[in-house]
Amino acid sequence: MLNVGVAETVRDANISNMFYNYAESRARIIKLIEKTQKRLWIKGISLHSYFTYANADLIEAVINAYERNVDVKILLINPNSEQAKFRSFREYLMGHPDSQMEHLMKKARHGERLYTDTATSINFIRLQLKNRVQNRELGVKLYNSGPECFTLLTDEAVLVEQYHYGKITGSVQTGLILGGDIPVTEYLKKQADQIADKKKDPYQLFMDSLSMSMIIARLDLTNSEIVA
């Protein structure tokens, strides 16, 4: 059996933290947002943990970044996209295990957490964030591609949580969402002399991935079909 351990890979990838605890990863996210001076790029599903009234600390950290003239870019899933429907159906199955895709009709899907959480975030950005951050391009877009991971990238580091369709539950439950079950990994930005193989620098790779996501995403915060 091949057993090479993790130390060399952790060092080469410049992994500094791994979080299973939500409160710890949240505290680290706020600290990174508060420190960044040039760049704050965020990609998630609904980003409901950022853009609701119950998350004042995260909201204030993001608004303060805007006010420092940080390059803030935010990507949320388009809740009407094909990939959002697939993910919403997977969550629907947790409470309706015998259902088929066609059972999740348009009206029913609009009552599921993915749609309602994303719509809430979109409306919060429209009505509240825009009022707080005046005379600035918010840089918020909706994407249609498959959501591969949560990503938060700052000057210092990138935090990543992989997205999967898998969920371990003890019984049939409704209202559950995918996510939060895989550890959040933090990769520090490397200095030039730290990079042995520039093709294997996770920070740069995630930056390139986010850049591509922003190019193909579409600005769609005024779509009247997306309402809370």
C-alpha positions in Angstrom: 0.0 0.0 0.0 1.3 3.4 -1.0 1.4 5.8 2.0 2.9 9.2 1.3 1.2 11.2 4.0 0.0 14.8 3.6 2.9 17.0 4.8 4.6 17.5 1.4 1.4 18.2 -0.4 0.1 20.6 2.3 3.4 22.5 2.1 3.5 22.6 -1.8 -0.2 23.7 -2.0 0.4 26.3 0.8 -2.6 25.1 2.8 -2.7 27.0 6.0 -6.1 26.0 7.5 -8.9 23.5 7.2 -12.2 24.2 9.0 -15.0 21.8 9.8 -16.4 24.2 12.4 -18.7 26.8 10.8 -18.0 29.5 13.4 -14.2 29.2 13.0 -14.4 29.4 9.2 -16.8 32.4 9.4 -14.4 34.2 11.8 -11.5 33.6 9.4 -13.6 34.9 6.4 -14.4 38.1 8.2 -10.8 38.6 9.2 -9.6 38.1 5.6 -12.3 40.5 4.2 -11.3 43.1 6.8 -7.6 42.9 5.8 -7.9 42.8 2.0 -7.0 46.0 0.2 -7.2 45.1 -3.5 -9.5 42.1 -4.2 -12.5 40.4 -2.7 -14.1 37.8 -5.0 -16.8 35.6 -3.7 -18.7 32.7 -5.5 -21.4 30.6 -3.9 -24.9 29.3 -4.4 -27.3 31.6 -2.7 -24.7 33.3 -0.4 -27.6 33.5 2.1 -25.1 33.6 4.9 -23.8 37.0 3.6 -26.8 38.9 2.3 -29.6 38.8 4.9 -30.3 41.0 7.9 -29.2 38.3 10.3 -25.6 38.5 9.1 -24.7 42.0 9.9 -21.0 41.3 10.6 -20.4 39.8 7.2 -22.4 42.5 5.5 -20.5 45.3 7.2 -17.2 43.6 6.3 -18.2 43.5 2.6 -19.5 47.1 2.6 -16.3 48.3 4.3 -14.4 46.6 1.5 -16.4 48.5 -1.1 -15.7 51.8 0.8 -11.9 51.0 0.7 -12.2 50.7 -3.1 -11.5 47.0 -3.0 -12.3 45.2 -6.3 -15.5 43.4 -5.0 -17.0 40.8 -7.3 -19.8 38.5 -6.2 -21.3 35.5 -8.0 -24.5 33.8 -7.1 -26.3 31.0 -9.0 -29.1 31.9 -11.3 -32.0 30.2 -9.5 -33.8 29.7 -12.8 -30.8 28.0 -14.5 -30.7 24.3 -15.4 -28.0 23.5 -12.9 -29.9 25.2 -10.1 -32.9 23.0 -10.9 -30.8 19.9 -10.7 -29.4 20.9 -7.3 -32.8 21.9 -6.0 -34.2 18.6 -7.1 -31.4 16.8 -5.1 -32.4 18.7 -2.0 -36.1 18.0 -2.7 -35.3 14.3 -2.7 -34.2 14.5 1.0 -37.8 15.0 2.0 -39.5 13.3 -1.0 -37.3 10.3 -1.8 -39.7 8.7 -4.2 -40.1 11.8 -6.4 -39.1 12.2 -10.0 -37.7 15.3 -11.6 -41.0 16.2 -13.1 -42.6 16.2 -9.7 -40.7 19.4 -8.8 -42.8 21.7 -10.9 -42.1 25.3 -11.3 -44.3 26.5 -8.5 -43.0 23.9 -6.1 -39.4 24.6 -7.0 -39.9 28.3 -6.1 -40.8 27.2 -2.6 -37.6 25.2 -2.1 -34.6 26.6 -0.1 -32.2 27.1 -3.0 -34.6 29.3 -4.9 -35.9 31.2 -1.9 -32.5 31.8 -0.3 -31.0 33.0 -3.6 -34.0 35.2 -4.3 -33.6 36.7 -0.8 -30.0 37.4 -1.4 -30.7 39.0 -4.8 -33.4 41.2 -3.3 -31.2 42.2 -0.4 -28.5 43.3 -2.8 -31.0 45.2 -5.0 -32.7 47.0 -2.2 -30.2 47.3 0.7 -26.6 46.8 -0.5 -27.1 49.2 -3.4 -28.4 51.9 -1.1 -25.4 51.5 1.2 -22.8 51.4 -1.5 -23.6 54.4 -3.6 -21.9 55.5 -6.8 -20.1 52.2 -7.1 -20.5 49.3 -9.5 -21.5 46.4 -7.3 -20.0 43.8 -9.5 -22.7 41.2 -8.7 -23.6 38.6 -11.3 -25.6 35.4 -11.7 -24.0 32.3 -13.2 -25.7 29.4 -15.1 -22.8 26.9 -14.9 -22.6 24.0 -12.4 -21.6 25.2 -8.9 -18.3 23.5 -8.3 -17.4 25.1 -5.0 -17.7 28.0 -2.6 -14.8 30.3 -3.2 -13.7 33.4 -1.3 -10.5 35.1 -2.6 -8.7 38.0 -1.1 -5.2 39.5 -1.3 -3.9 37.0 1.2 -5.7 33.7 0.6 -8.5 31.7 -1.0 -11.0 29.7 1.0 -12.7 26.8 -0.8 -15.5 24.4 0.1 -16.2 21.7 -2.5 -19.8 21.2 -3.5 -21.3 17.8 -3.9 -24.7 16.2 -4.4 -24.1 13.8 -1.4 -25.8 14.2 1.9 -25.9 11.9 4.9 -29.1 12.0 6.8 -30.6 9.8 9.5 -34.1 9.9 8.2 -36.3 11.6 5.6 -36.1 15.4 6.3 -37.4 18.5 4.5 -35.7 21.9 4.4 -32.2 20.5 4.2 -29.7 22.0 1.8 -26.5 20.6 0.4 -23.2 21.9 1.6 -21.5 22.5 4.9 -20.4 18.9 5.3 -16.9 19.2 3.6 -14.1 21.0 5.3 -13.3 24.5 4.1 -9.7 24.6 3.0 -7.6 27.8 3.0 -4.7 28.2 0.5 -2.4 31.1 1.1 -1.1 33.2 -1.8 2.5 32.2 -2.5 5.4 34.6 -3.0 7.2 34.2 -6.3 10.1 32.4 -4.7 7.7 29.8 -3.1 6.4 28.5 -6.4 8.3 25.5 -7.5 5.7 24.6 -10.2 3.7 27.6 -11.4 1.1 25.3 -12.9 0.3 23.9 -9.5 -0.4 27.1 -7.5 -3.9 26.7 -6.0 -4.4 30.4 -5.3 -3.6 31.3 -8.9 -5.7 28.5 -10.2 -8.8 29.6 -8.2 -8.2 33.2 -9.3 -8.2 32.1 -12.9 -11.3 29.9 -12.4 -13.2 32.9 -10.8 -12.1 35.1 -13.6 -13.6 32.7 -16.1 -16.8 32.4 -14.1 -17.2 36.2 -14.1 -16.6 36.4 -17.9 -19.4 33.9 -18.7 -21.8 35.0 -15.9 -24.5 37.5 -16.7 -25.7 40.5 -14.8 -29.3 39.8 -13.9 -30.4 41.5 -10.7 -33.3 43.2 -12.3 -35.0 40.0 -13.6 -38.6 40.4 -12.4 -39.0 36.6 -12.4 -36.5 36.3 -9.5 -38.5 37.5 -6.4 -38.5 36.5 -2.8 
